[in-house]
Amino acid sequence: FNFGDNNKAIFGAGSDLQIYHDGSNSYIEDTAAGSLYIRGTGFVFLQSTTGENYFVGDSDGAATLYYDNAPKLATTATGVDVTGTLAATAVTGDGSGLTNLPSTGATAGFAVAMAIAL
């Protein structure tokens, strides 16, 4: 099949799934009340046309978000790993589970204040 701009590949009794290009952008659109699933048996990748990763999901493993093809946020068996600087507008919790905080210097005061604020 060869579809021109603004011609849609339409699936489902109510035109529920539509795939098309409008001349500038490409779309996969779920127009029904249900959900849109993207499935794979191993890894699922969202990439640029040059192979730069945006997102990689591993079956029974990590889900990783990338910035400029570098991993920045990854889920782990015990939580989340962040590579780089974490910036937040708010943090909640009591701070009792924080580990590896500096014990001396200016950064220690900040770390203790953060732990108390949590």
N, C-alpha and C positions, 0 to 999 in steps of 0.2 A: 504494500500500500504506500502511496505517496500523497500526503496531505499538504495543501497549500496553506498560506497564512490565513488565520481565522477559521480554518476548517477543523472540526473537532472529531477525534475518535471518541465515540460515546458508548458507554457500557451500562447495562442495567435497565430494567423495565421503565424506570422513571428518569432516565438519563443521569443516573446517580454518580457515575465516574466519567470525567471528561479530561482528555489530554489534548493540548493544543498549543499553538504558537501564534501570537497576535501580530507578528511582524517585528517586534522588539524583544519580547519576553516569552518564556516557555512556562507552561502551567500543567500541573497535575491537580485536579480539583475534585474533591468529594462534595457533592451538592446535597447529599441525603442527610438524614438525622443520625446515621451511624458514624463509625470511626474509620479512619484511614490507617491501614497497617502496611508497613514495609517489613518484609520478613526475609531472613537468610539463615542457613543452617550453621554457618561458621561466623564470619565477620560481616558486619554491615558497614559500609563506607558512605559518607557524603563527601564528595570531592569536587574540586574544580576540574575543568577539562584538561589541565596539565598534571593532574594527579595530586594536587595539594590537598591534604586532609583538612576537613572542617570538623568532622565527627567520625569516630570509629567505635562501634559496639561489638564486643566479643561475646558470643554465645557462652553462657555460664561464666562470664568474666567481667572485665572492666568496661565501662563506657567512658570514652575520653573526648573532651572538647579541645580543639586546637586553635591557636592564633598564629597566623603566618607559618603554618605547617609544623609548629612546635607544640607539644602537649602542654596544656596549662591546668586542666582540671580533670581528674580521673577518679572514678569510684573504685573502691577496694573492698575486700572482704570485711574490713573493720570500719570503713567510713569513706573519707574523701581525701585525696592528696592534691594540693595546690602547688604548682611550680611558679615561682615569681612572687610578686607582692600581692597580698590579699587586702583589698580595700572594701570597707563595709560602712553603711550609714548607721547600722545598729547591730548589736550583738546581744544575745540573751543567754541566760544560764547562770549557774552559781560559781563556775570556774573551778570546781573541785576536781575535775578530771584533766586539767591542763598539765602538760608535762614539758620538759626541756626548756623551761623558762630561765633566763639568765639570773644569776644570784647576786651580781655586783654591778655597779656602774649605773649610768643614767638609764640604760635600757632595762635594768632590773626594776627601777622605780616605775617605769612605764608598764612593764610586764605585771608587776604586783597590782598597779592601779587597774589594769585591764582585768586581772583575775577578780579583783574586788567588784568591779563594775559588772562582771558577768554574774 
